[in-house]
Amino acid sequence: MRSTATKRNNRPLADLATLQTYLANAEAARDTIATSGRVELVERNGRRMSLTKANLPWLDGYILQLQRDIETAENCAAGRPRRRHAIGTIW
């Protein structure tokens, strides 16, 4: 079952099970890279990527985005409105 939740570009999100699989794979890859520094292959959007310690900031952002996508999909499935995030200000 596909979620009816949408991203900013109005593309449908992947189903919840797929998002959770992507998140588990990304977290496992992050743990492996952080502890051993080895290159790990991660699948994202049907593509395989080679990652090293230099990619950890990108991987952290990807994990955060997956967590937000999962939250949105769960809220949509439960009929709750999409959670809005606070707007940051810089002085």
Accessible surface in RSA format (square Angstrom, percent):
REM  Atomic radii and reference values for relative SASA: ProtOr
REM  Chains: A
REM  Algorithm: Lee & Richards
REM  Probe-radius: 1.40
REM  Slices: 20
REM RES _ NUM      All-atoms   Total-Side   Main-Chain    Non-polar    All polar
REM                ABS   REL    ABS   REL    ABS   REL    ABS   REL    ABS   REL
RES MET A   1   213.97 110.8 143.38  94.9  70.59 168.1 120.26 102.2  93.71 124.2
RES ARG A   2   154.07  64.7 138.65  70.7  15.42  36.7  59.18  80.9  94.90  57.5
RES SER A   3    20.44  17.3   6.62   8.8  13.82  31.8  15.92  33.9   4.52   6.3
RES THR A   4   115.24  82.0  92.30  93.6  22.94  54.7  82.27 110.5  32.97  49.8
RES ALA A   5    10.62   9.8   2.67   4.1   7.96  18.1  10.62  15.0   0.00   0.0
RES THR A   6    67.17  47.8  54.52  55.3  12.64  30.1  30.20  40.6  36.96  55.9
RES LYS A   7    69.59  33.9  57.49  35.3  12.10  28.8  32.43  29.2  37.16  39.6
RES ARG A   8   220.63  92.6 186.46  95.0  34.17  81.4  83.99 114.8 136.64  82.8
RES ASN A   9    85.75  59.1  58.39  56.4  27.36  65.9  43.69 105.2  42.06  40.7
RES ASN A  10   118.26  81.5 100.19  96.8  18.07  43.5  24.49  58.9  93.77  90.6
RES ARG A  11   136.44  57.3 135.35  69.0   1.09   2.6  56.86  77.7  79.58  48.2
RES PRO A  12    84.56  61.6  68.90  62.8  15.66  56.9  68.90  56.9  15.66  97.3
RES LEU A  13     5.32   3.0   3.03   2.2   2.29   5.8   5.32   3.7   0.00   0.0
RES ALA A  14    29.14  26.8  20.82  32.1   8.32  18.9  23.36  32.9   5.79  15.3
RES ASP A  15    39.07  27.4  38.88  38.7   0.19   0.4   8.00  18.8  31.07  31.0
RES LEU A  16    57.02  31.8  53.81  38.5   3.21   8.1  53.81  37.8   3.21   8.6
RES ALA A  17    66.07  60.7  59.96  92.5   6.10  13.9  62.18  87.6   3.89  10.3
RES THR A  18    42.23  30.0  37.82  38.3   4.41  10.5  23.20  31.2  19.03  28.8
RES LEU A  19     7.54   4.2   7.54   5.4   0.00   0.0   7.54   5.3   0.00   0.0
RES GLN A  20    83.28  46.6  78.00  57.0   5.27  12.6  26.69  56.8  56.58  42.9
RES THR A  21    75.06  53.4  69.99  71.0   5.07  12.1  49.15  66.0  25.90  39.2
RES TYR A  22    49.53  23.1  48.39  27.5   1.14   3.0  24.30  18.3  25.23  31.1
RES LEU A  23    27.72  15.4  27.72  19.8   0.00   0.0  27.72  19.5   0.00   0.0
RES ALA A  24    57.46  52.8  48.86  75.4   8.60  19.6  53.07  74.7   4.39  11.6
RES ASN A  25    69.77  48.1  64.10  61.9   5.67  13.6  13.29  32.0  56.48  54.6
RES ALA A  26     0.00   0.0   0.00   0.0   0.00   0.0   0.00   0.0   0.00   0.0
RES GLU A  27    76.40  43.9  70.33  53.2   6.07  14.4  27.81  53.8  48.59  39.7
RES ALA A  28    60.53  55.7  50.49  77.9  10.04  22.8  58.96  83.0   1.57   4.1
RES ALA A  29     2.77   2.5   1.63   2.5   1.14   2.6   2.21   3.1   0.56   1.5
RES ARG A  30    78.03  32.8  78.03  39.8   0.00   0.0  21.90  29.9  56.13  34.0
RES ASP A  31    88.83  62.2  84.72  84.3   4.11   9.7  22.47  52.9  66.36  66.2
RES THR A  32    31.75  22.6  28.57  29.0   3.18   7.6   8.37  11.2  23.38  35.3
RES ILE A  33     0.38   0.2   0.38   0.3   0.00   0.0   0.38   0.3   0.00   0.0
RES ALA A  34    38.41  35.3  20.12  31.0  18.29  41.6  21.13  29.8  17.27  45.8
RES THR A  35   105.68  75.2  68.71  69.7  36.97  88.1  63.31  85.0  42.37  64.1
RES SER A  36    62.79  53.1  29.21  39.0  33.58  77.4  37.50  79.9  25.29  35.4
RES GLY A  37    29.52  36.4   0.00   N/A  29.52  36.4   8.93  24.5  20.59  46.1
RES ARG A  38   146.60  61.6 139.00  70.9   7.60  18.1  63.07  86.2  83.53  50.6
RES VAL A  39    84.62  55.7  60.42  54.7  24.21  58.3  60.42  52.5  24.21  65.7
RES GLU A  40    52.03  29.9  50.04  37.9   1.99   4.7   2.94   5.7  49.09  40.1
RES LEU A  41    96.24  53.6  78.07  55.9  18.17  45.7  78.07  54.8  18.17  48.9
RES VAL A  42     4.45   2.9   1.89   1.7   2.56   6.2   4.45   3.9   0.00   0.0
RES GLU A  43    76.43  43.9  71.80  54.3   4.63  11.0  14.16  27.4  62.26  50.8
RES ARG A  44    79.05  33.2  77.32  39.4   1.73   4.1   5.46   7.5  73.59  44.6
RES ASN A  45   107.39  74.1  80.84  78.1  26.55  63.9  31.67  76.2  75.72  73.2
RES GLY A  46    59.88  73.8   0.00   N/A  59.88  73.8  27.06  74.3  32.81  73.5
RES ARG A  47   175.35  73.6 170.71  87.0   4.64  11.1  56.06  76.6 119.29  72.3
RES ARG A  48   153.02  64.2 121.28  61.8  31.74  75.6  58.80  80.4  94.22  57.1
RES MET A  49    58.14  30.1  52.50  34.7   5.64  13.4  52.39  44.5   5.75   7.6
RES SER A  50    75.14  63.5  52.78  70.4  22.35  51.5  36.44  77.6  38.70  54.2
RES LEU A  51     1.05   0.6   1.05   0.8   0.00   0.0   1.05   0.7   0.00   0.0
RES THR A  52    54.20  38.6  54.16  54.9   0.04   0.1  45.33  60.9   8.87  13.4
RES LYS A  53   109.40  53.4 100.87  61.9   8.53  20.3  54.02  48.6  55.38  59.0
RES ALA A  54    90.78  83.5  55.77  86.1  35.01  79.6  68.62  96.6  22.16  58.7
RES ASN A  55    49.48  34.1  48.00  46.4   1.48   3.6   1.89   4.5  47.59  46.0
RES LEU A  56    28.79  16.0  28.77  20.6   0.02   0.0  28.79  20.2   0.00   0.0
RES PRO A  57   100.41  73.2  85.18  77.6  15.23  55.4  90.84  75.0   9.56  59.4
RES TRP A  58    89.62  36.0  76.81  37.2  12.81  30.1  63.30  33.7  26.33  42.7
RES LEU A  59     0.22   0.1   0.22   0.2   0.00   0.0   0.22   0.2   0.00   0.0
RES ASP A  60    59.02  41.3  52.46  52.2   6.56  15.5  28.60  67.3  30.42  30.3
RES GLY A  61    39.25  48.4   0.00   N/A  39.25  48.4  32.85  90.1   6.40  14.3
RES TYR A  62    18.75   8.8  11.89   6.8   6.87  17.9  15.28  11.5   3.47   4.3
RES ILE A  63    16.22   9.2  16.22  12.1   0.00   0.0  16.22  11.7   0.00   0.0
RES LEU A  64    85.76  47.8  85.18  60.9   0.57   1.4  85.57  60.1   0.18   0.5
RES GLN A  65    75.37  42.1  74.24  54.3   1.13   2.7  30.64  65.2  44.73  33.9
RES LEU A  66     6.96   3.9   6.96   5.0   0.00   0.0   6.96   4.9   0.00   0.0
RES GLN A  67    76.68  42.9  70.26  51.4   6.42  15.3  24.71  52.6  51.97  39.4
RES ARG A  68    89.50  37.6  88.30  45.0   1.20   2.9  17.85  24.4  71.65  43.4
RES ASP A  69    10.32   7.2  10.26  10.2   0.05   0.1   0.05   0.1  10.26  10.2
RES ILE A  70    16.65   9.5  16.65  12.4   0.00   0.0  16.65  12.0   0.00   0.0
RES GLU A  71    53.09  30.5  51.83  39.2   1.25   3.0  27.83  53.8  25.26  20.6
RES THR A  72    25.48  18.1  24.02  24.4   1.46   3.5   7.44  10.0  18.04  27.3
RES ALA A  73     2.28   2.1   0.90   1.4   1.38   3.1   0.90   1.3   1.38   3.7
RES GLU A  74    72.61  41.7  68.09  51.5   4.52  10.8  19.15  37.0  53.47  43.7
RES ASN A  75    17.40  12.0  17.40  16.8   0.00   0.0   0.82   2.0  16.58  16.0
RES CYS A  76    40.36  30.5  22.79  25.4  17.57  41.3   9.97  25.3  30.39  32.8
RES ALA A  77    81.31  74.8  39.28  60.6  42.04  95.6  49.07  69.1  32.24  85.4
RES ALA A  78    59.93  55.1  22.49  34.7  37.44  85.2  34.94  49.2  24.99  66.2
RES GLY A  79    68.33  84.3   0.00   N/A  68.33  84.3  35.48  97.4  32.85  73.6
RES ARG A  80   131.91  55.4 122.92  62.7   8.99  21.4  58.31  79.7  73.60  44.6
RES PRO A  81   117.34  85.5 100.10  91.2  17.24  62.7 111.96  92.4   5.38  33.4
RES ARG A  82   129.13  54.2 108.89  55.5  20.24  48.2  41.76  57.1  87.37  53.0
RES ARG A  83   131.70  55.3 119.82  61.1  11.89  28.3  45.53  62.2  86.18  52.2
RES ARG A  84   199.46  83.7 175.37  89.4  24.09  57.4  63.43  86.7 136.03  82.4
RES HIS A  85    79.38  43.4  58.68  40.8  20.70  53.0  43.15  44.5  36.22  42.1
RES ALA A  86   104.92  96.5  64.88 100.1  40.04  91.1  76.29 107.4  28.63  75.8
RES ILE A  87   159.65  90.8 133.69  99.6  25.96  62.6 137.41  98.9  22.24  60.4
RES GLY A  88    71.33  88.0   0.00   N/A  71.33  88.0  42.10 115.5  29.22  65.5
RES THR A  89   102.91  73.2  72.17  73.2  30.74  73.3  57.92  77.8  44.99  68.0
RES ILE A  90   173.37  98.7 140.79 104.9  32.57  78.5 143.97 103.7  29.40  79.8
RES TRP A  91   268.92 107.9 202.08  97.8  66.85 157.0 212.74 113.4  56.18  91.1
END  Absolute sums over single chains surface
CHAIN  1 A     6758.6       5422.1       1336.5       3620.1       3138.5
END  Absolute sums over all chains
TOTAL          6758.6       5422.1       1336.5       3620.1       3138.5
